[in-house]
Amino acid sequence: MEMIKVSANSRTSAVAGAIAGVVREHRRAEVQAIGAGAVNQAVKALVLATGYLHNDGIYVTCVPEFAEVAIDDKVRTAIRLVIEPTAKSNFSAVSLARPAAALSGDD
């Protein structure tokens, strides 16, 4: 699973779709943002993604963390959002809606 990286210029709807898709597929997503504008976009995208996932019966929690990231030989502090489903989430509707080939992981 790749880290979803958000910038201040990221479209919130695109990031929200990515978050929802990764949670549906991998049961977990991680979003990383550096700077106030990027963190703002990431949080707005998380709110949108939560709505998308609720429509499928998936309820998520988010745990924010600090992360150190090396960029151009400099260490920067990033905010990492770890998004995971709660115990009351129902992935059966998502699994039924996806083709069998997509579920097997064979590409």
C-alpha positions in Angstrom: 0.0 0.0 0.0 1.4 3.4 -1.0 1.3 6.5 1.1 -1.3 9.1 -0.2 0.7 12.3 -0.4 -1.2 15.6 -0.2 -0.1 19.1 -1.1 -1.7 22.4 -0.6 -2.8 22.3 -4.2 -4.3 18.8 -4.1 -8.0 18.6 -5.1 -9.9 17.4 -2.0 -12.4 15.3 -4.1 -9.5 13.4 -5.8 -7.8 12.8 -2.5 -11.1 11.7 -0.9 -11.7 9.2 -3.7 -8.1 7.9 -3.3 -8.6 7.5 0.5 -12.0 5.7 0.1 -10.6 3.4 -2.6 -7.5 2.4 -0.6 -9.6 1.7 2.5 -12.0 -0.4 0.5 -9.1 -2.4 -1.1 -6.6 -2.6 1.7 -8.7 -2.0 4.8 -6.3 0.9 5.8 -5.0 4.1 4.3 -2.2 6.5 5.2 -2.2 10.1 4.2 0.8 12.4 4.5 0.9 16.2 4.4 3.7 18.7 5.0 2.6 22.3 5.8 -0.6 24.0 7.0 -2.2 24.1 3.5 -1.5 20.5 2.8 -2.8 19.4 6.2 -6.0 21.5 5.6 -6.6 19.7 2.2 -5.9 16.3 3.8 -8.4 16.8 6.6 -11.1 18.1 4.2 -10.5 15.1 2.0 -10.8 12.8 5.0 -14.2 14.3 5.8 -15.4 13.7 2.2 -14.0 10.1 2.2 -15.8 9.4 5.5 -19.0 10.2 3.8 -18.2 8.1 0.7 -17.4 5.1 3.0 -20.5 5.5 5.2 -22.6 5.0 2.1 -21.0 1.5 1.8 -21.4 0.7 5.5 -17.7 1.3 6.3 -17.0 3.5 9.3 -13.5 4.7 9.9 -11.3 6.2 12.6 -8.3 8.4 12.1 -5.2 8.6 14.2 -2.9 11.6 13.4 0.8 11.1 13.9 4.0 13.1 13.4 6.4 11.7 10.9 9.9 12.8 9.9 10.5 12.9 6.1 13.8 13.6 4.3 13.4 16.0 1.4 16.4 17.3 -0.5 18.7 16.1 2.4 16.6 18.1 4.9 14.4 16.5 7.6 10.9 17.9 7.6 8.0 17.1 10.0 4.9 15.8 8.3 1.5 15.0 9.6 0.4 11.4 8.8 -3.2 10.4 9.1 -3.7 6.7 9.7 -7.3 5.7 8.6 -8.7 2.3 9.6 -12.2 0.8 9.7 -14.0 0.3 13.0 -15.3 -3.0 14.1 -18.9 -2.2 13.0 -17.8 -1.7 9.4 -19.4 -4.0 6.8 -17.1 -4.8 3.9 -19.5 -7.5 2.4 -21.3 -4.9 0.2 -18.0 -3.7 -1.2 -16.8 -7.3 -1.8 -20.0 -8.2 -3.6 -19.8 -5.2 -5.9 -16.3 -5.9 -7.1 -15.5 -8.5 -9.8 -13.9 -11.7 -8.6 -10.7 -10.9 -10.5 -10.3 -7.7 -8.6 -10.7 -9.6 -5.3 -8.1 -12.2 -6.1 -5.3 -9.7 -6.6 -4.3 -11.1 -10.0 -3.7 -8.2 -12.4 
